[in-house]
C-alpha cells in the first residue's frame, strides 16, 4: 500500500506567526504530532510519504503514486482539509481522515468524499481501520467506546519531518484534563481523567529527537500538563538528570491550568528540568464569568498573585482570554486589558466566545435554542469570528470591546513594553544559559532583520527598542534571546490586529472602531 499522509494548511491565526516565520526563514510553529503518531502505527510494509502543507506541498507525482490519502485536521484547518478530500475523490484515491475536527463534526468529511473515518483516538481506531483494509472493506467509520492506554502509544515518526523548517518540535506526555470548563472540547475528545505515558516513553521520544540532531525548544502539547500532578512529577524527576547529562539540549514550554501556582514543588521541578514558559487559560478576571463557565480552578486564588508566583518560579507566561460569556457586564474588554497590563503578559490570546460542537456550552445553547445558523453555520469559525450563538449583550458591543482590546494591546509601543516588563519579572533559571533557542543560521537571520526593522525602520519604536535591549543586556543577559524572540513576534501581531479588524468589520458590515455601536437591548436575559 502506498500512502500519502497530508496535514492541511492553517489560515492566518494568532498562533501562525506568519511575519515572524518569514523573517526567521521558518515555515511553521510546531509539527503535527497526531498524524506522525498515526504514521508510526501503519504496517511496516506500507510505503509512506508525508507532507505538512504548511511547510511544503506534495506534487502531482505524489498524487499519482499513492493508493490512499490520509488526512488529520483541527477545526481551523477545515477549508484546506475538505479541499484535499475533494481532490482525492476526483482523482479516484481512497481517503481516510481523523483528528479533532472530523471527530467532533464527521459529516462534512463524509460529504466531501472520505471513505474511512478514523475518529476518536488512534491507538484504538487505527487498528480497526487496518483490519478493515485487510478484509478488503471499501469504507467504514471507526470509533472508540473507551479511552486508550497511552503507554501503548508508539514514538511519533519524527524522521518524516523537515525539522529545520519548524520553530519548535513537539511531544505529548498526557491526554485529558480533570476540569469541566463549559466551553472546552478537550474533555469531550480526551476525557476528564488524565492519562499519562511512562517517563521512560517520553525520554525515549526525547532521545529520538536528540539522535536526529534537534537542539532547541520543545512544546509539550498536553491538554493540561499538570492534570495528573503525581505522574508529571515522576516524569520531571527522571527528566532532570537526563537533561543534565546532555547539557540541556532542549528548553520546554507547555500548557497548564492556573493552579500550577499552588504547587511550589512542581514549579521547582519544571525549572530544573528546563521549562521556560507556560500557556495559561486565564480567560477573564471577572469572577462571575468564571463561575458561569465553570472554570472554578481560576477562582480559588487571586489570578494576579498566581501570575506573579509563576514568573518568580522562572516561567514566561502566555495566556488565553475570552470575551462574550453569558451575563458578562459592559467593559469586559477593558478589564482584560487592565489585567494584562498589570501582569505584563506579552502575547495575550483574546478571542470571542464560540460554542464548539458537542461541548457542554454547545449542548446548553442548543437546549436554549440560541445557536445561530449564520456566521459560517453552527460550526466554529476562525479566531476572529463573532459568536455562533445569541449572546446576552449586544453582539456589536462585544465585537467593539474585542477589537479595542486587540488594537490597544498590540499597539507596537504597548507590546514592546510588556515584552520588556515580562522579562524583568521572571526569575532567571540557573539551569539555562538562554531561555529560548534558535538554530544558529536562523537566529542570525532573525537578529539581522529585527535590528533593521525595529532598530531602524520603525521610527515610532526605534528608541524604545534599543533602550530596552540595552537594559536587558545589562541586567538579564540570560533573557536576550527571549526578549528578541518576543520582539520579533510583534511583526506578526501588528499585522494580525489589522486582519482581526478586517474580519470583524466584514461580518458586522461596519467597523466597530469607527462606528458608534447602537445601544440596543441584550438579545437574551439571564
C-alpha positions in Angstrom: 0.0 0.0 0.0 1.3 3.4 -1.0 0.0 6.1 1.4 0.2 9.9 1.2 -0.1 11.5 4.6 -1.2 15.1 4.4 -1.6 17.8 7.1 -3.8 20.7 5.8 -2.8 24.3 5.8 -3.8 26.7 8.5 -5.3 30.1 7.7 -3.6 33.1 9.3 -4.3 32.9 13.0 -3.0 34.2 16.3 -0.5 31.3 16.5 0.6 31.2 12.9 3.3 33.8 13.5 3.4 34.5 9.7 5.6 37.5 9.5 7.9 36.1 12.3 8.3 32.9 10.3 9.2 34.9 7.1 11.9 37.0 8.8 13.3 33.9 10.6 13.4 31.7 7.5 11.0 29.2 9.1 7.7 27.7 7.8 5.6 26.6 10.8 5.4 26.9 14.6 5.3 23.2 15.6 4.8 19.9 13.7 1.6 17.8 13.6 2.2 15.3 16.3 -1.1 13.3 15.8 -0.5 12.3 12.2 3.1 11.5 12.9 1.9 9.1 15.6 -0.6 7.5 13.2 2.3 7.1 10.7 4.1 5.0 13.4 1.1 2.7 13.6 0.9 1.8 9.9 2.2 -1.5 8.7 6.0 -1.6 8.1 5.5 -2.8 4.6 3.4 0.2 3.6 5.2 2.9 1.7 4.7 6.3 3.3 5.2 9.9 2.1 4.3 12.7 4.4 3.7 16.4 3.8 2.8 19.1 6.2 1.2 21.5 3.7 2.2 24.4 6.0 5.8 23.6 5.3 6.0 22.0 1.8 3.4 20.8 -0.6 3.0 17.4 -2.3 3.5 17.2 -6.1 1.3 15.8 -8.8 3.7 12.8 -8.9 2.9 12.1 -5.2 -0.8 12.1 -6.0 -0.3 9.7 -9.0 2.0 7.5 -6.8 -0.3 6.9 -3.9 -3.1 4.4 -3.4 -4.6 6.2 -0.4 -4.6 9.6 1.2 -4.7 10.0 5.0 -5.6 13.4 6.5 -5.8 14.7 10.0 -7.2 18.2 10.9 -8.3 20.6 13.6 -11.3 22.9 13.2 -9.2 25.8 12.0 -8.0 23.7 9.1 -11.4 22.8 7.7 -11.1 24.7 4.4 -7.9 23.0 3.2 -8.9 19.7 4.8 -12.1 19.5 2.8 -10.4 20.7 -0.4 -7.9 17.8 -0.2 -10.6 15.3 0.3 -12.4 16.6 -2.8 -9.2 16.4 -4.8 -8.5 12.8 -3.7 -12.1 11.8 -4.6 -11.8 13.4 -8.0 -8.6 11.5 -8.6 -10.1 8.2 -7.6 -8.0 7.8 -4.5 -9.3 6.3 -1.3 -9.4 8.8 1.6 -9.0 8.2 5.3 -9.5 11.0 7.8 -9.1 11.6 11.5 -8.2 14.2 14.1 -10.2 16.6 16.3 -12.3 18.2 13.5 -13.8 15.1 11.9 -14.1 13.5 15.4 -16.3 16.4 16.5 -18.1 17.0 13.2 -17.8 14.0 10.9 -20.5 14.9 8.4 -18.5 17.4 6.3 -15.7 15.0 5.7 -18.1 12.2 4.8 -20.0 14.5 2.4 -16.7 15.6 0.8 -15.9 12.1 -0.1 -13.9 10.5 2.7 -14.1 6.7 2.6 -12.8 5.9 6.1 -13.4 8.0 9.2 -10.8 7.1 11.8 -12.3 9.0 14.7 -11.5 9.4 18.4 -8.0 8.3 19.5 -5.9 6.4 17.0 -4.4 3.8 19.4 -7.9 2.1 19.3 -9.3 3.2 15.9 -6.2 2.9 13.6 -6.0 -0.9 14.3 -9.8 -1.1 13.5 -9.1 0.7 10.2 -6.2 -1.5 9.3 -8.3 -4.6 10.0 -11.0 -3.3 7.6 -8.4 -2.7 4.9 -7.0 -6.2 5.3 -10.6 -7.5 4.9 -11.0 -5.5 1.7 -13.7 -3.2 3.1 -14.2 -0.1 0.9 -15.4 2.2 3.6 -16.1 2.5 7.3 -16.4 4.6 10.4 -14.2 3.6 13.3 -15.0 4.8 16.8 -13.7 4.1 20.3 -16.0 3.3 23.2 -13.2 3.9 25.7 -10.1 5.9 26.1 -6.8 4.1 25.1 -3.9 3.3 27.3 -1.3 5.9 26.1 1.5 3.8 27.5 1.0 1.7 24.3 1.4 4.8 22.0 4.4 4.5 19.7 7.1 7.1 19.2 6.0 9.5 16.5 7.7 9.4 13.1 9.9 12.5 13.7 12.1 11.3 10.9 9.5 12.2 8.4 9.8 15.9 9.3 11.7 18.7 7.6 12.7 19.7 11.1 14.7 22.8 10.3 11.5 24.4 8.9 9.9 24.5 12.4 10.3 26.9 15.3 9.9 24.0 17.8 9.4 20.3 18.0 6.6 18.8 19.9 6.0 15.8 22.3 3.0 14.7 24.4 3.1 13.2 27.8 -0.6 13.1 28.8 -4.1 13.5 27.4 -7.2 14.8 29.1 -8.0 17.4 31.8 -9.6 17.0 35.2 -11.6 20.2 35.0 -15.0 21.0 33.4 -14.8 24.3 31.7 -18.1 24.6 29.8 -16.7 26.0 26.5 -13.8 23.5 26.2 -13.9 20.4 23.9 -10.8 18.7 25.5 -12.9 16.8 28.0 -15.2 15.6 25.1 -12.4 14.5 23.0 -10.0 13.1 25.6 -11.9 12.8 28.9 -11.6 14.2 32.4 -9.2 11.6 33.7 -5.7 12.5 32.5 -3.8 9.5 31.1 -0.1 9.7 31.0 2.8 7.9 29.3 5.5 6.3 31.3 8.5 8.6 32.0 10.7 6.1 30.1 8.4 6.6 27.0 8.8 10.3 27.0 12.6 10.0 27.5 12.7 7.7 24.5 10.9 10.3 22.4 13.3 12.9 23.5 16.3 10.6 22.8 14.9 10.1 19.3 14.8 13.8 18.7 18.2 14.2 20.2 19.7 11.5 18.0 18.1 13.1 14.9 20.1 16.3 15.8 17.4 18.5 17.2 18.5 21.2 19.6 16.2 23.9 20.8 12.7 24.4 22.1 10.1 21.7 22.6 6.4 22.2 23.1 4.9 19.6 25.4 1.4 19.8 23.8 -0.6 18.2 26.7 -4.1 19.5 27.2 -3.1 20.3 30.7 0.4 19.3 31.6 -0.4 19.2 35.4 -3.7 17.3 35.1 -2.0 14.4 36.9 0.5 16.0 39.2 1.8 12.8 40.7 2.8 11.4 37.3 4.1 14.6 36.0 6.4 14.9 39.0 7.6 11.3 38.3 8.5 12.4 34.7 10.3 15.6 35.8 12.3 13.7 38.4 13.7 11.5 35.6 13.9 14.2 33.1 16.2 16.4 35.2 19.2 14.0 35.2 18.6 13.2 31.5 18.8 16.9 30.7 21.8 17.5 32.9 23.8 14.6 31.4 23.2 16.1 27.9 23.9 19.7 29.0 20.3 20.9 28.5 19.9 20.3 24.7 16.2 21.4 24.9 14.1 24.0 26.6 10.4 23.3 27.2 7.1 25.1 27.2 3.7 23.7 27.9 0.0 24.3 28.7 -1.2 24.2 32.2 -4.1 25.3 34.5 -3.6 28.3 36.7 -3.5 26.1 39.8 0.1 25.4 38.9 0.9 28.4 41.1 -0.3 26.4 44.1 2.4 23.7 43.8 5.8 25.1 44.7 7.5 21.7 44.3 6.1 21.2 40.8 7.3 24.7 39.8 10.8 24.0 41.1 10.9 20.7 39.2 9.8 22.3 36.0 12.5 24.9 36.3 15.2 22.3 37.0 14.0 20.3 34.0 14.4 23.2 31.6 10.9 24.6 31.3 11.0 28.3 30.4 7.3 29.1 29.6 3.7 28.1 30.2 0.4 28.9 28.5 -2.4 29.5 31.0 -6.1 29.5 30.3 -6.9 32.6 32.4 -10.0 33.6 30.2 -11.2 36.6 32.2 -10.5 38.4 35.5 -14.3 38.6 36.0 -15.2 36.1 38.8 -18.8 35.9 37.8 -17.9 34.8 34.3 -15.5 32.2 35.6 -18.3 30.8 37.7 -20.8 30.8 34.7 -18.3 28.9 32.5 -17.4 26.5 35.3 -13.8 27.4 35.4 -13.7 27.1 39.2 -10.0 26.4 39.3 -9.4 30.0 38.4 -11.5 31.3 41.3 -9.6 29.6 44.2 -6.8 32.2 44.5 -6.2 35.7 43.1 -5.1 35.4 39.5 -2.6 38.3 39.8 -0.8 36.5 42.6 -0.8 33.3 40.6 0.9 35.0 37.7 3.4 36.6 40.0 4.2 33.2 41.6 4.7 31.6 38.2 7.0 34.4 36.9 9.1 34.2 40.1 9.5 30.5 39.6 11.3 31.3 36.3 8.5 30.9 33.7 7.4 33.2 31.0 3.6 33.4 30.8 1.5 33.1 27.6 -2.3 33.2 28.3 -5.7 32.9 26.7 -8.6 35.3 27.3 -12.2 35.2 26.2 -14.9 37.8 25.8 -18.6 37.2 25.5 -19.6 35.0 28.4 -23.3 34.9 29.4 -24.2 37.6 31.9 -20.9 39.5 31.2 -21.1 43.1 32.1 -20.1 46.0 29.8 -16.4 46.8 29.9 -15.1 43.2 30.0 -12.5 44.1 27.3 -11.2 47.0 29.4 -10.9 44.8 32.5 -9.0 42.2 30.5 -6.7 44.9 29.2 -6.1 46.2 32.8 -5.2 42.7 33.9 -2.8 42.2 31.1 -1.1 45.5 31.8 -0.7 44.6 35.4 0.8 41.2 34.7 2.8 42.3 31.6 1.7 39.1 29.7 3.3 39.9 26.3 1.1 37.8 24.0 -2.4 37.5 25.3 -4.6 35.5 23.0 -8.0 37.1 23.1 -11.0 35.5 21.4 -14.7 36.0 21.2 -16.6 33.1 22.8 -17.8 30.4 20.4 -19.7 27.2 21.1 -17.6 24.3 19.8 -19.8 21.3 18.7 -20.7 18.8 21.4 -19.2 20.8 24.3 -21.3 21.5 27.4 -21.8 25.1 26.2 -23.0 23.8 22.8 -25.5 21.5 24.4 -26.8 24.1 26.8 -27.2 26.7 24.0 -28.9 24.1 21.8 -31.5 23.4 24.6 -32.0 27.1 24.9 -32.4 27.4 21.1 -29.7 30.1 21.0 -27.4 28.5 18.4 -27.1 30.6 15.2 -27.0 29.2 11.6 -25.2 32.3 10.4 -21.5 33.3 10.8 -20.3 30.2 8.9 -23.1 27.9 10.2 -23.2 26.4 13.6 -19.6 25.2 13.2 -16.9 27.3 14.8 -15.2 29.9 12.6 -11.8 31.3 12.8 -10.3 33.1 15.9 -11.9 36.4 14.7 -15.4 35.1 14.2 -18.4 36.6 16.0 -20.4 34.3 18.3 -22.2 31.4 16.7 -25.0 31.9 19.3 -27.3 34.6 20.6 -25.4 36.4 23.3 -26.7 38.1 26.5 -25.5 41.5 25.5 -25.4 43.2 22.0 -23.0 41.4 19.7 -21.8 44.7 18.3 -20.8 45.8 21.8 -18.8 42.6 22.3 -17.1 42.9 18.9 -16.2 46.6 19.7 -14.7 45.7 23.1 -12.8 42.8 21.5 -11.3 44.9 18.7 -10.5 47.8 21.0 -8.6 45.4 23.3 -6.7 43.8 20.4 -5.9 47.2 18.9 -4.5 48.6 22.2 -2.7 45.5 23.5 -0.9 45.1 20.2 -0.1 48.7 19.6 3.7 48.5 19.0 4.8 50.6 22.0 2.5 48.8 24.4 3.5 45.4 23.1 7.3 46.0 23.3 6.9 47.5 26.8 5.1 44.3 28.0 7.8 42.1 26.5 10.4 44.1 28.4 8.5 44.1 31.7 7.7 40.4 31.5 11.4 39.6 31.1 12.2 41.7 34.1 9.6 39.9 36.2 10.9 36.4 35.5 13.5 35.0 38.0 16.5 33.7 36.0 16.8 29.9 35.8 20.3 28.9 36.7 19.9 25.7 34.6 19.7 27.6 31.3 22.2 29.9 29.6 19.4 31.1 27.3 15.7 30.5 27.7 14.6 30.5 24.1 16.8 28.9 21.4 17.0 29.4 17.7 19.1 27.4 15.2 22.3 29.4 14.6 21.7 30.2 11.0 18.0 31.1 11.6 18.9 33.1 14.7 21.4 35.3 13.0 18.9 35.9 10.1 16.2 36.8 12.7 18.5 39.1 14.5 19.6 41.0 11.4 16.0 41.5 10.2 14.9 42.5 13.7 17.7 45.1 14.2 16.8 46.6 10.8 13.1 46.7 11.2 12.6 47.7 14.9 16.1 49.2 15.4 15.8 51.4 12.4 12.8 51.3 10.1 10.0 51.6 12.7 10.7 55.1 13.9 7.9 55.1 16.5 9.6 52.3 18.5 13.2 52.6 17.4 14.4 54.4 20.6 12.3 52.2 22.9 13.7 49.0 21.2 17.4 50.0 21.7 16.8 51.3 25.3 15.1 48.1 26.4 17.5 45.8 24.6 20.4 47.6 26.3 18.7 47.3 29.7 18.2 43.5 29.2 21.8 43.1 28.1 23.0 44.8 31.3 20.6 43.3 33.8 19.4 40.0 32.5 21.6 38.7 29.6 20.0 35.3 30.0 16.8 36.7 28.6 18.3 38.3 25.5 17.1 35.5 23.2 13.6 35.5 24.8 13.3 39.3 24.6 14.4 39.4 20.9 12.1 36.5 20.1 9.1 38.2 21.7 10.0 41.5 19.9 10.2 39.7 16.5 6.8 38.1 17.1 5.4 41.6 17.3 5.9 41.8 13.5 3.2 39.1 13.2 0.8 40.6 15.8 0.9 44.1 14.3 -0.4 42.6 11.1 -2.8 40.2 12.9 -4.6 43.1 14.6 -5.3 44.5 11.1 -6.6 41.2 10.0 -8.8 40.8 13.1 -10.3 44.3 12.4 -10.9 43.4 8.7 -12.6 40.1 9.6 -14.9 41.5 12.3 -15.8 44.5 10.1 -16.8 42.2 7.2 -19.0 40.1 9.5 -20.7 43.1 11.1 -21.0 45.2 8.0 -19.3 48.2 9.7 -16.1 49.0 11.5 -16.8 49.0 15.3 -13.7 51.0 16.0 -15.0 54.0 14.0 -18.8 53.5 14.1 -20.7 54.0 17.4 -22.5 50.8 18.4 -26.2 51.2 18.9 -27.5 51.0 22.5 -29.7 48.0 21.9 -31.1 45.7 24.5 -29.4 42.4 25.1 -30.7 39.6 22.9 -31.1 37.2 25.9 -31.8 37.9 29.5 -30.0 35.7 32.0 
